[in-house]
Amino acid sequence: MKATLTFDFDDPEQIIEHLRCVKALDFVIMLNDIKNHLRRHYKYDVPAEEILNNIQEELSEINFDEYLS
């Protein structure tokens, strides 16, 4: 099965939709990393502060405004 997505880059909303599509894998990887950080906290008793700092680092790399306009 194949699918073709078509975007009109003259339409600002379509540009955002395109970015969401092409960055979807990056978001899934980031969520998996966050899941693993949380797992380390519960399985290995890593301090919550360290885990939260790691998650904040992950999230700070993303410009969410770019995808939410």
N, CA, C and O atoms as a Tripos MOL2 file, in Angstrom:
@<TRIPOS>MOLECULE
protein
  276   275    69     0     0
PROTEIN
NO_CHARGES

@<TRIPOS>ATOM
      1 N           0.8480   -1.1640    0.0000 N.3       1 MET1
      2 CA          0.0000    0.0000    0.0000 C.3       1 MET1
      3 C           0.8990    1.2350    0.0000 C.2       1 MET1
      4 O           1.9160    1.2740    0.6930 O.2       1 MET1
      5 N           0.5250    2.2120   -0.7610 N.am      2 LYS2
      6 CA          1.2660    3.4630   -0.8390 C.3       2 LYS2
      7 C           0.3170    4.6200   -0.5990 C.2       2 LYS2
      8 O          -0.8810    4.5310   -0.8660 O.2       2 LYS2
      9 N           0.8710    5.6970   -0.0940 N.am      3 ALA3
     10 CA          0.0920    6.9140    0.1020 C.3       3 ALA3
     11 C           0.9520    8.0990   -0.3220 C.2       3 ALA3
     12 O           2.1670    8.1080   -0.1300 O.2       3 ALA3
     13 N           0.3140    9.0620   -0.8830 N.am      4 THR4
     14 CA          1.0000   10.2870   -1.2670 C.3       4 THR4
     15 C           0.3140   11.4480   -0.5580 C.2       4 THR4
     16 O          -0.8980   11.6390   -0.6570 O.2       4 THR4
     17 N           1.1220   12.2080    0.1520 N.am      5 LEU5
     18 CA          0.6070   13.4000    0.8160 C.3       5 LEU5
     19 C           0.9850   14.6040   -0.0320 C.2       5 LEU5
     20 O           2.1220   14.7170   -0.4880 O.2       5 LEU5
     21 N           0.0450   15.4860   -0.2390 N.am      6 THR6
     22 CA          0.2790   16.6730   -1.0500 C.3       6 THR6
     23 C           0.0470   17.9040   -0.1820 C.2       6 THR6
     24 O          -0.9570   18.0030    0.5240 O.2       6 THR6
     25 N           0.9820   18.8280   -0.2450 N.am      7 PHE7
     26 CA          0.8970   20.0450    0.5510 C.3       7 PHE7
     27 C           1.0460   21.2550   -0.3560 C.2       7 PHE7
     28 O           1.8180   21.2320   -1.3150 O.2       7 PHE7
     29 N           0.3140   22.2980   -0.0510 N.am      8 ASP8
     30 CA          0.4090   23.5740   -0.7540 C.3       8 ASP8
     31 C           1.2830   24.4850    0.1010 C.2       8 ASP8
     32 O           0.8280   25.0000    1.1220 O.2       8 ASP8
     33 N           2.5200   24.6850   -0.3040 N.am      9 PHE9
     34 CA          3.4570   25.4700    0.4910 C.3       9 PHE9
     35 C           3.2010   26.9710    0.4070 C.2       9 PHE9
     36 O           3.9260   27.7600    1.0120 O.2       9 PHE9
     37 N           2.1840   27.3630   -0.3340 N.am     10 ASP10
     38 CA          1.7650   28.7610   -0.3180 C.3      10 ASP10
     39 C           0.7850   29.0160    0.8250 C.2      10 ASP10
     40 O           0.4810   30.1650    1.1440 O.2      10 ASP10
     41 N           0.2940   27.9420    1.4390 N.am     11 ASP11
     42 CA         -0.6560   28.0300    2.5530 C.3      11 ASP11
     43 C           0.0920   27.7760    3.8630 C.2      11 ASP11
     44 O           0.5970   26.6720    4.0700 O.2      11 ASP11
     45 N           0.1750   28.7740    4.7530 N.am     12 PRO12
     46 CA          0.9210   28.6040    6.0080 C.3      12 PRO12
     47 C           0.4430   27.4110    6.8500 C.2      12 PRO12
     48 O           1.2600   26.7490    7.4900 O.2      12 PRO12
     49 N          -0.8510   27.1320    6.8570 N.am     13 GLU13
     50 CA         -1.3600   25.9900    7.6170 C.3      13 GLU13
     51 C          -0.8520   24.6720    7.0430 C.2      13 GLU13
     52 O          -0.5680   23.7310    7.7830 O.2      13 GLU13
     53 N          -0.7420   24.6130    5.7230 N.am     14 GLN14
     54 CA         -0.2380   23.3900    5.0770 C.3      14 GLN14
     55 C           1.2500   23.1900    5.3540 C.2      14 GLN14
     56 O           1.7230   22.0570    5.4430 O.2      14 GLN14
     57 N           1.9730   24.2780    5.4860 N.am     15 ILE15
     58 CA          3.3950   24.1750    5.8330 C.3      15 ILE15
     59 C           3.5410   23.5520    7.2130 C.2      15 ILE15
     60 O           4.3950   22.6890    7.4210 O.2      15 ILE15
     61 N           2.7150   23.9830    8.1520 N.am     16 ILE16
     62 CA          2.7510   23.4180    9.5060 C.3      16 ILE16
     63 C           2.3650   21.9470    9.4740 C.2      16 ILE16
     64 O           2.9870   21.1310   10.1550 O.2      16 ILE16
     65 N           1.3460   21.5960    8.6910 N.am     17 GLU17
     66 CA          0.9470   20.1960    8.5740 C.3      17 GLU17
     67 C           2.0810   19.3520    8.0080 C.2      17 GLU17
     68 O           2.3100   18.2270    8.4520 O.2      17 GLU17
     69 N           2.7860   19.8990    7.0300 N.am     18 HIS18
     70 CA          3.9380   19.1930    6.4560 C.3      18 HIS18
     71 C           5.0140   18.9540    7.5160 C.2      18 HIS18
     72 O           5.5460   17.8490    7.6260 O.2      18 HIS18
     73 N           5.3320   19.9880    8.2910 N.am     19 LEU19
     74 CA          6.3320   19.8380    9.3530 C.3      19 LEU19
     75 C           5.9200   18.7620   10.3550 C.2      19 LEU19
     76 O           6.7550   17.9770   10.8050 O.2      19 LEU19
     77 N           4.6470   18.7250   10.7020 N.am     20 ARG20
     78 CA          4.1670   17.7040   11.6350 C.3      20 ARG20
     79 C           4.3840   16.3150   11.0700 C.2      20 ARG20
     80 O           4.7650   15.3990   11.7990 O.2      20 ARG20
     81 N           4.1470   16.1520    9.7830 N.am     21 CYS21
     82 CA          4.3300   14.8350    9.1550 C.3      21 CYS21
     83 C           5.7980   14.4210    9.1160 C.2      21 CYS21
     84 O           6.1390   13.2930    9.4740 O.2      21 CYS21
     85 N           6.6540   15.3230    8.6870 N.am     22 VAL22
     86 CA          8.0580   14.9430    8.5190 C.3      22 VAL22
     87 C           8.8010   14.8280    9.8480 C.2      22 VAL22
     88 O           9.8440   14.1790    9.9150 O.2      22 VAL22
     89 N           8.2830   15.4420   10.8940 N.am     23 LYS23
     90 CA          8.9250   15.3830   12.2100 C.3      23 LYS23
     91 C           8.2830   14.3530   13.1390 C.2      23 LYS23
     92 O           8.6910   14.2360   14.2950 O.2      23 LYS23
     93 N           7.3000   13.6140   12.6640 N.am     24 ALA24
     94 CA          6.5890   12.6530   13.5130 C.3      24 ALA24
     95 C           7.5400   11.6280   14.1180 C.2      24 ALA24
     96 O           7.4210   11.3070   15.3000 O.2      24 ALA24
     97 N           8.4780   11.1110   13.3370 N.am     25 LEU25
     98 CA          9.4230   10.1210   13.8650 C.3      25 LEU25
     99 C          10.2790   10.7260   14.9690 C.2      25 LEU25
    100 O          10.5490   10.0660   15.9730 O.2      25 LEU25
    101 N          10.7100   11.9720   14.7960 N.am     26 ASP26
    102 CA         11.4990   12.6380   15.8360 C.3      26 ASP26
    103 C          10.7240   12.7250   17.1510 C.2      26 ASP26
    104 O          11.2940   12.5410   18.2270 O.2      26 ASP26
    105 N           9.4260   13.0070   17.0590 N.am     27 PHE27
    106 CA          8.6110   13.0990   18.2630 C.3      27 PHE27
    107 C           8.4470   11.7380   18.9250 C.2      27 PHE27
    108 O           8.4720   11.6410   20.1520 O.2      27 PHE27
    109 N           8.2800   10.6930   18.1330 N.am     28 VAL28
    110 CA          8.1470    9.3460   18.6960 C.3      28 VAL28
    111 C           9.4410    8.9450   19.3940 C.2      28 VAL28
    112 O           9.4060    8.3580   20.4760 O.2      28 VAL28
    113 N          10.5690    9.2530   18.7920 N.am     29 ILE29
    114 CA         11.8590    8.9470   19.4160 C.3      29 ILE29
    115 C          12.0110    9.7160   20.7170 C.2      29 ILE29
    116 O          12.4790    9.1620   21.7120 O.2      29 ILE29
    117 N          11.6200   10.9910   20.7230 N.am     30 MET30
    118 CA         11.7030   11.7910   21.9380 C.3      30 MET30
    119 C          10.8150   11.2000   23.0400 C.2      30 MET30
    120 O          11.2380   11.1060   24.1920 O.2      30 MET30
    121 N           9.5950   10.8050   22.6890 N.am     31 LEU31
    122 CA          8.7050   10.2050   23.6830 C.3      31 LEU31
    123 C           9.2760    8.8950   24.2240 C.2      31 LEU31
    124 O           9.1430    8.6030   25.4130 O.2      31 LEU31
    125 N           9.9050    8.1120   23.3620 N.am     32 ASN32
    126 CA         10.5400    6.8820   23.8210 C.3      32 ASN32
    127 C          11.6920    7.1850   24.7730 C.2      32 ASN32
    128 O          11.8760    6.4800   25.7650 O.2      32 ASN32
    129 N          12.4630    8.2200   24.4830 N.am     33 ASP33
    130 CA         13.5480    8.6250   25.3800 C.3      33 ASP33
    131 C          13.0020    9.0400   26.7460 C.2      33 ASP33
    132 O          13.5600    8.6860   27.7850 O.2      33 ASP33
    133 N          11.9030    9.7970   26.7280 N.am     34 ILE34
    134 CA         11.2880   10.2160   27.9950 C.3      34 ILE34
    135 C          10.8050    9.0000   28.7690 C.2      34 ILE34
    136 O          10.9870    8.9200   29.9840 O.2      34 ILE34
    137 N          10.1940    8.0600   28.0760 N.am     35 LYS35
    138 CA          9.7440    6.8210   28.7160 C.3      35 LYS35
    139 C          10.9200    6.0960   29.3680 C.2      35 LYS35
    140 O          10.8010    5.5860   30.4810 O.2      35 LYS35
    141 N          12.0540    6.0540   28.6710 N.am     36 ASN36
    142 CA         13.2320    5.3810   29.2240 C.3      36 ASN36
    143 C          13.8070    6.1210   30.4220 C.2      36 ASN36
    144 O          14.2890    5.4940   31.3660 O.2      36 ASN36
    145 N          13.7610    7.4550   30.3940 N.am     37 HIS37
    146 CA         14.2060    8.2310   31.5570 C.3      37 HIS37
    147 C          13.3530    7.8830   32.7720 C.2      37 HIS37
    148 O          13.8720    7.6630   33.8670 O.2      37 HIS37
    149 N          12.0410    7.8360   32.5660 N.am     38 LEU38
    150 CA         11.1350    7.4990   33.6780 C.3      38 LEU38
    151 C          11.3760    6.0720   34.1720 C.2      38 LEU38
    152 O          11.3380    5.8080   35.3740 O.2      38 LEU38
    153 N          11.6190    5.1700   33.2510 N.am     39 ARG39
    154 CA         11.9020    3.7820   33.6220 C.3      39 ARG39
    155 C          13.1590    3.7050   34.4990 C.2      39 ARG39
    156 O          13.1940    2.9530   35.4740 O.2      39 ARG39
    157 N          14.1850    4.4820   34.1510 N.am     40 ARG40
    158 CA         15.4100    4.4910   34.9580 C.3      40 ARG40
    159 C          15.1170    4.9440   36.3800 C.2      40 ARG40
    160 O          15.7070    4.4420   37.3370 O.2      40 ARG40
    161 N          14.1970    5.9030   36.5100 N.am     41 HIS41
    162 CA         13.8410    6.3950   37.8370 C.3      41 HIS41
    163 C          13.2380    5.2690   38.6760 C.2      41 HIS41
    164 O          13.6240    5.0630   39.8270 O.2      41 HIS41
    165 N          12.2990    4.5530   38.0900 N.am     42 TYR42
    166 CA         11.6040    3.5180   38.8560 C.3      42 TYR42
    167 C          12.4270    2.2400   39.0160 C.2      42 TYR42
    168 O          12.3940    1.6090   40.0720 O.2      42 TYR42
    169 N          13.1620    1.8590   37.9740 N.am     43 LYS43
    170 CA         13.9000    0.5950   38.0300 C.3      43 LYS43
    171 C          15.2260    0.7230   38.7800 C.2      43 LYS43
    172 O          15.6130   -0.1800   39.5220 O.2      43 LYS43
    173 N          15.9120    1.8300   38.5860 N.am     44 TYR44
    174 CA         17.2520    1.9780   39.1590 C.3      44 TYR44
    175 C          17.3240    3.0350   40.2450 C.2      44 TYR44
    176 O          18.4080    3.3650   40.7260 O.2      44 TYR44
    177 N          16.1840    3.5600   40.6280 N.am     45 ASP45
    178 CA         16.1010    4.5510   41.6990 C.3      45 ASP45
    179 C          16.9630    5.7880   41.4220 C.2      45 ASP45
    180 O          17.5850    6.3460   42.3260 O.2      45 ASP45
    181 N          16.9840    6.2000   40.1550 N.am     46 VAL46
    182 CA         17.6770    7.4380   39.7820 C.3      46 VAL46
    183 C          16.8630    8.5920   40.3660 C.2      46 VAL46
    184 O          15.6360    8.5850   40.2640 O.2      46 VAL46
    185 N          17.5140    9.5770   40.9710 N.am     47 PRO47
    186 CA         16.7720   10.6890   41.5830 C.3      47 PRO47
    187 C          15.8350   11.3890   40.5930 C.2      47 PRO47
    188 O          16.1810   11.6100   39.4330 O.2      47 PRO47
    189 N          14.6510   11.7290   41.0810 N.am     48 ALA48
    190 CA         13.6410   12.3620   40.2370 C.3      48 ALA48
    191 C          14.1560   13.6630   39.6330 C.2      48 ALA48
    192 O          13.8340   13.9830   38.4890 O.2      48 ALA48
    193 N          14.9430   14.4100   40.3830 N.am     49 GLU49
    194 CA         15.4690   15.6780   39.8720 C.3      49 GLU49
    195 C          16.3330   15.4530   38.6330 C.2      49 GLU49
    196 O          16.2490   16.2170   37.6710 O.2      49 GLU49
    197 N          17.1580   14.4140   38.6520 N.am     50 GLU50
    198 CA         17.9990   14.1000   37.4960 C.3      50 GLU50
    199 C          17.1360   13.7130   36.2960 C.2      50 GLU50
    200 O          17.4040   14.1240   35.1670 O.2      50 GLU50
    201 N          16.1120   12.9280   36.5510 N.am     51 ILE51
    202 CA         15.2150   12.5050   35.4760 C.3      51 ILE51
    203 C          14.5010   13.7120   34.8790 C.2      51 ILE51
    204 O          14.4170   13.8490   33.6590 O.2      51 ILE51
    205 N          13.9870   14.5850   35.7390 N.am     52 LEU52
    206 CA         13.2910   15.7740   35.2380 C.3      52 LEU52
    207 C          14.2240   16.6790   34.4460 C.2      52 LEU52
    208 O          13.8130   17.2620   33.4430 O.2      52 LEU52
    209 N          15.4600   16.8040   34.8780 N.am     53 ASN53
    210 CA         16.4350   17.6000   34.1260 C.3      53 ASN53
    211 C          16.6790   16.9970   32.7470 C.2      53 ASN53
    212 O          16.7650   17.7200   31.7550 O.2      53 ASN53
    213 N          16.7900   15.6690   32.6880 N.am     54 ASN54
    214 CA         16.9900   14.9990   31.4000 C.3      54 ASN54
    215 C          15.7980   15.2170   30.4750 C.2      54 ASN54
    216 O          15.9650   15.4820   29.2840 O.2      54 ASN54
    217 N          14.6000   15.1050   31.0300 N.am     55 ILE55
    218 CA         13.3950   15.3050   30.2250 C.3      55 ILE55
    219 C          13.3160   16.7560   29.7530 C.2      55 ILE55
    220 O          12.9630   17.0190   28.6030 O.2      55 ILE55
    221 N          13.6430   17.6940   30.6390 N.am     56 GLN56
    222 CA         13.6220   19.1050   30.2500 C.3      56 GLN56
    223 C          14.6050   19.3710   29.1180 C.2      56 GLN56
    224 O          14.3040   20.1500   28.2130 O.2      56 GLN56
    225 N          15.7590   18.7460   29.1530 N.am     57 GLU57
    226 CA         16.7290   18.8900   28.0660 C.3      57 GLU57
    227 C          16.1450   18.4010   26.7530 C.2      57 GLU57
    228 O          16.2700   19.0610   25.7210 O.2      57 GLU57
    229 N          15.5030   17.2340   26.7990 N.am     58 GLU58
    230 CA         14.8780   16.6760   25.5940 C.3      58 GLU58
    231 C          13.8500   17.6590   25.0300 C.2      58 GLU58
    232 O          13.8310   17.9300   23.8290 O.2      58 GLU58
    233 N          13.0000   18.1870   25.9090 N.am     59 LEU59
    234 CA         11.9190   19.0660   25.4700 C.3      59 LEU59
    235 C          12.4310   20.4140   24.9890 C.2      59 LEU59
    236 O          11.8330   21.0210   24.1010 O.2      59 LEU59
    237 N          13.5290   20.8870   25.5650 N.am     60 SER60
    238 CA         14.0500   22.2050   25.1830 C.3      60 SER60
    239 C          14.6250   22.2120   23.7730 C.2      60 SER60
    240 O          14.8270   23.2800   23.1950 O.2      60 SER60
    241 N          14.8890   21.0430   23.2150 N.am     61 GLU61
    242 CA         15.4310   20.9610   21.8600 C.3      61 GLU61
    243 C          14.3530   21.1490   20.7920 C.2      61 GLU61
    244 O          14.6600   21.3000   19.6090 O.2      61 GLU61
    245 N          13.0980   21.1370   21.2150 N.am     62 ILE62
    246 CA         11.9820   21.2430   20.2720 C.3      62 ILE62
    247 C          11.3870   22.6430   20.3160 C.2      62 ILE62
    248 O          11.1200   23.1710   21.3960 O.2      62 ILE62
    249 N          11.1800   23.2390   19.1640 N.am     63 ASN63
    250 CA         10.4840   24.5220   19.0650 C.3      63 ASN63
    251 C           9.0010   24.1980   18.8320 C.2      63 ASN63
    252 O           8.5550   24.0880   17.6890 O.2      63 ASN63
    253 N           8.2550   24.0480   19.9090 N.am     64 PHE64
    254 CA          6.8580   23.6250   19.8060 C.3      64 PHE64
    255 C           5.9890   24.6560   19.0880 C.2      64 PHE64
    256 O           5.0050   24.2850   18.4490 O.2      64 PHE64
    257 N           6.3260   25.9200   19.1780 N.am     65 ASP65
    258 CA          5.5420   26.9580   18.4990 C.3      65 ASP65
    259 C           5.4740   26.7220   16.9970 C.2      65 ASP65
    260 O           4.4920   27.0720   16.3420 O.2      65 ASP65
    261 N           6.5240   26.1260   16.4700 N.am     66 GLU66
    262 CA          6.5910   25.8610   15.0440 C.3      66 GLU66
    263 C           5.4960   24.8750   14.5990 C.2      66 GLU66
    264 O           5.0630   24.9010   13.4470 O.2      66 GLU66
    265 N           5.0600   24.0180   15.5120 N.am     67 TYR67
    266 CA          4.0960   22.9730   15.1780 C.3      67 TYR67
    267 C           2.6850   23.2740   15.6720 C.2      67 TYR67
    268 O           1.7500   22.5460   15.3370 O.2      67 TYR67
    269 N           2.5140   24.3220   16.4530 N.am     68 LEU68
    270 CA          1.2230   24.5930   17.0730 C.3      68 LEU68
    271 C           0.5110   25.8130   16.5100 C.2      68 LEU68
    272 O          -0.5930   26.1350   16.9480 O.2      68 LEU68
    273 N           1.1070   26.4800   15.5720 N.am     69 SER69
    274 CA          0.4900   27.7170   15.0340 C.3      69 SER69
    275 C          -0.7850   27.4250   14.2910 C.2      69 SER69
    276 O          -1.4260   28.3430   13.7790 O.2      69 SER69
@<TRIPOS>BOND
     1     1     2 1
     2     2     3 1
     3     3     4 2
     4     3     5 am
     5     5     6 1
     6     6     7 1
     7     7     8 2
     8     7     9 am
     9     9    10 1
    10    10    11 1
    11    11    12 2
    12    11    13 am
    13    13    14 1
    14    14    15 1
    15    15    16 2
    16    15    17 am
    17    17    18 1
    18    18    19 1
    19    19    20 2
    20    19    21 am
    21    21    22 1
    22    22    23 1
    23    23    24 2
    24    23    25 am
    25    25    26 1
    26    26    27 1
    27    27    28 2
    28    27    29 am
    29    29    30 1
    30    30    31 1
    31    31    32 2
    32    31    33 am
    33    33    34 1
    34    34    35 1
    35    35    36 2
    36    35    37 am
    37    37    38 1
    38    38    39 1
    39    39    40 2
    40    39    41 am
    41    41    42 1
    42    42    43 1
    43    43    44 2
    44    43    45 am
    45    45    46 1
    46    46    47 1
    47    47    48 2
    48    47    49 am
    49    49    50 1
    50    50    51 1
    51    51    52 2
    52    51    53 am
    53    53    54 1
    54    54    55 1
    55    55    56 2
    56    55    57 am
    57    57    58 1
    58    58    59 1
    59    59    60 2
    60    59    61 am
    61    61    62 1
    62    62    63 1
    63    63    64 2
    64    63    65 am
    65    65    66 1
    66    66    67 1
    67    67    68 2
    68    67    69 am
    69    69    70 1
    70    70    71 1
    71    71    72 2
    72    71    73 am
    73    73    74 1
    74    74    75 1
    75    75    76 2
    76    75    77 am
    77    77    78 1
    78    78    79 1
    79    79    80 2
    80    79    81 am
    81    81    82 1
    82    82    83 1
    83    83    84 2
    84    83    85 am
    85    85    86 1
    86    86    87 1
    87    87    88 2
    88    87    89 am
    89    89    90 1
    90    90    91 1
    91    91    92 2
    92    91    93 am
    93    93    94 1
    94    94    95 1
    95    95    96 2
    96    95    97 am
    97    97    98 1
    98    98    99 1
    99    99   100 2
   100    99   101 am
   101   101   102 1
   102   102   103 1
   103   103   104 2
   104   103   105 am
   105   105   106 1
   106   106   107 1
   107   107   108 2
   108   107   109 am
   109   109   110 1
   110   110   111 1
   111   111   112 2
   112   111   113 am
   113   113   114 1
   114   114   115 1
   115   115   116 2
   116   115   117 am
   117   117   118 1
   118   118   119 1
   119   119   120 2
   120   119   121 am
   121   121   122 1
   122   122   123 1
   123   123   124 2
   124   123   125 am
   125   125   126 1
   126   126   127 1
   127   127   128 2
   128   127   129 am
   129   129   130 1
   130   130   131 1
   131   131   132 2
   132   131   133 am
   133   133   134 1
   134   134   135 1
   135   135   136 2
   136   135   137 am
   137   137   138 1
   138   138   139 1
   139   139   140 2
   140   139   141 am
   141   141   142 1
   142   142   143 1
   143   143   144 2
   144   143   145 am
   145   145   146 1
   146   146   147 1
   147   147   148 2
   148   147   149 am
   149   149   150 1
   150   150   151 1
   151   151   152 2
   152   151   153 am
   153   153   154 1
   154   154   155 1
   155   155   156 2
   156   155   157 am
   157   157   158 1
   158   158   159 1
   159   159   160 2
   160   159   161 am
   161   161   162 1
   162   162   163 1
   163   163   164 2
   164   163   165 am
   165   165   166 1
   166   166   167 1
   167   167   168 2
   168   167   169 am
   169   169   170 1
   170   170   171 1
   171   171   172 2
   172   171   173 am
   173   173   174 1
   174   174   175 1
   175   175   176 2
   176   175   177 am
   177   177   178 1
   178   178   179 1
   179   179   180 2
   180   179   181 am
   181   181   182 1
   182   182   183 1
   183   183   184 2
   184   183   185 am
   185   185   186 1
   186   186   187 1
   187   187   188 2
   188   187   189 am
   189   189   190 1
   190   190   191 1
   191   191   192 2
   192   191   193 am
   193   193   194 1
   194   194   195 1
   195   195   196 2
   196   195   197 am
   197   197   198 1
   198   198   199 1
   199   199   200 2
   200   199   201 am
   201   201   202 1
   202   202   203 1
   203   203   204 2
   204   203   205 am
   205   205   206 1
   206   206   207 1
   207   207   208 2
   208   207   209 am
   209   209   210 1
   210   210   211 1
   211   211   212 2
   212   211   213 am
   213   213   214 1
   214   214   215 1
   215   215   216 2
   216   215   217 am
   217   217   218 1
   218   218   219 1
   219   219   220 2
   220   219   221 am
   221   221   222 1
   222   222   223 1
   223   223   224 2
   224   223   225 am
   225   225   226 1
   226   226   227 1
   227   227   228 2
   228   227   229 am
   229   229   230 1
   230   230   231 1
   231   231   232 2
   232   231   233 am
   233   233   234 1
   234   234   235 1
   235   235   236 2
   236   235   237 am
   237   237   238 1
   238   238   239 1
   239   239   240 2
   240   239   241 am
   241   241   242 1
   242   242   243 1
   243   243   244 2
   244   243   245 am
   245   245   246 1
   246   246   247 1
   247   247   248 2
   248   247   249 am
   249   249   250 1
   250   250   251 1
   251   251   252 2
   252   251   253 am
   253   253   254 1
   254   254   255 1
   255   255   256 2
   256   255   257 am
   257   257   258 1
   258   258   259 1
   259   259   260 2
   260   259   261 am
   261   261   262 1
   262   262   263 1
   263   263   264 2
   264   263   265 am
   265   265   266 1
   266   266   267 1
   267   267   268 2
   268   267   269 am
   269   269   270 1
   270   270   271 1
   271   271   272 2
   272   271   273 am
   273   273   274 1
   274   274   275 1
   275   275   276 2
@<TRIPOS>SUBSTRUCTURE
     1 MET1         2 RESIDUE 1 A MET
     2 LYS2         6 RESIDUE 1 A LYS
     3 ALA3        10 RESIDUE 1 A ALA
     4 THR4        14 RESIDUE 1 A THR
     5 LEU5        18 RESIDUE 1 A LEU
     6 THR6        22 RESIDUE 1 A THR
     7 PHE7        26 RESIDUE 1 A PHE
     8 ASP8        30 RESIDUE 1 A ASP
     9 PHE9        34 RESIDUE 1 A PHE
    10 ASP10       38 RESIDUE 1 A ASP
    11 ASP11       42 RESIDUE 1 A ASP
    12 PRO12       46 RESIDUE 1 A PRO
    13 GLU13       50 RESIDUE 1 A GLU
    14 GLN14       54 RESIDUE 1 A GLN
    15 ILE15       58 RESIDUE 1 A ILE
    16 ILE16       62 RESIDUE 1 A ILE
    17 GLU17       66 RESIDUE 1 A GLU
    18 HIS18       70 RESIDUE 1 A HIS
    19 LEU19       74 RESIDUE 1 A LEU
    20 ARG20       78 RESIDUE 1 A ARG
    21 CYS21       82 RESIDUE 1 A CYS
    22 VAL22       86 RESIDUE 1 A VAL
    23 LYS23       90 RESIDUE 1 A LYS
    24 ALA24       94 RESIDUE 1 A ALA
    25 LEU25       98 RESIDUE 1 A LEU
    26 ASP26      102 RESIDUE 1 A ASP
    27 PHE27      106 RESIDUE 1 A PHE
    28 VAL28      110 RESIDUE 1 A VAL
    29 ILE29      114 RESIDUE 1 A ILE
    30 MET30      118 RESIDUE 1 A MET
    31 LEU31      122 RESIDUE 1 A LEU
    32 ASN32      126 RESIDUE 1 A ASN
    33 ASP33      130 RESIDUE 1 A ASP
    34 ILE34      134 RESIDUE 1 A ILE
    35 LYS35      138 RESIDUE 1 A LYS
    36 ASN36      142 RESIDUE 1 A ASN
    37 HIS37      146 RESIDUE 1 A HIS
    38 LEU38      150 RESIDUE 1 A LEU
    39 ARG39      154 RESIDUE 1 A ARG
    40 ARG40      158 RESIDUE 1 A ARG
    41 HIS41      162 RESIDUE 1 A HIS
    42 TYR42      166 RESIDUE 1 A TYR
    43 LYS43      170 RESIDUE 1 A LYS
    44 TYR44      174 RESIDUE 1 A TYR
    45 ASP45      178 RESIDUE 1 A ASP
    46 VAL46      182 RESIDUE 1 A VAL
    47 PRO47      186 RESIDUE 1 A PRO
    48 ALA48      190 RESIDUE 1 A ALA
    49 GLU49      194 RESIDUE 1 A GLU
    50 GLU50      198 RESIDUE 1 A GLU
    51 ILE51      202 RESIDUE 1 A ILE
    52 LEU52      206 RESIDUE 1 A LEU
    53 ASN53      210 RESIDUE 1 A ASN
    54 ASN54      214 RESIDUE 1 A ASN
    55 ILE55      218 RESIDUE 1 A ILE
    56 GLN56      222 RESIDUE 1 A GLN
    57 GLU57      226 RESIDUE 1 A GLU
    58 GLU58      230 RESIDUE 1 A GLU
    59 LEU59      234 RESIDUE 1 A LEU
    60 SER60      238 RESIDUE 1 A SER
    61 GLU61      242 RESIDUE 1 A GLU
    62 ILE62      246 RESIDUE 1 A ILE
    63 ASN63      250 RESIDUE 1 A ASN
    64 PHE64      254 RESIDUE 1 A PHE
    65 ASP65      258 RESIDUE 1 A ASP
    66 GLU66      262 RESIDUE 1 A GLU
    67 TYR67      266 RESIDUE 1 A TYR
    68 LEU68      270 RESIDUE 1 A LEU
    69 SER69      274 RESIDUE 1 A SER
